[in-house]
Amino acid sequence: MFIEFFKQNILYFGLLFALIAILLFHIRSSFLGGAKKIYPSKVPFLQRDDTLFILDVSPAKSYESGHISGSINIPANKFKAEDKLFKVQPDQKILVVDQNGMHAGGVAKKIIAAGFDDVVILDGGIVSWQKENFPLVKH
């Protein structure tokens, strides 16, 4: 019975699925605040540019156990764009990193609200970085 109903109304079901997809995309975009996610494989290309600022928003203990070379640690729960460690020029690209990608979006949103335009998030965080066998620096 449902299959027959589906066949007769396939156009409406298609529109429903399209609207759901658009809604989910919009929710995801607003959560990230305009920042785009990038895969770990793209980071080395960004690192070639001397203006890349890597902000690791992981807790201090996680940061000390392994982080991307050259990154600065300001934990997400303590982040403020006015922080003295957050020395970024308006034209710099900012890469926001955390352990698993859960907190980077919220910090990226704050950074964009503070007037920075070129903000990206490491998709999957340090966990995905390690899966790609990229090196970490330990303190």
Protein Blocks (a to p, Z undefined) as FASTA:
>chain_A
ZZmmmmmmmmmmmmmmmmmmmmmmmmmmmmnnopacddfklmmmmmmpmkbccddfbdfk
lmmnoccehiacddfklgcfklmklcccfkbccddddfkopmmmmmmmmmmmnopabdcd
dehijmlmmmnopacddZZ
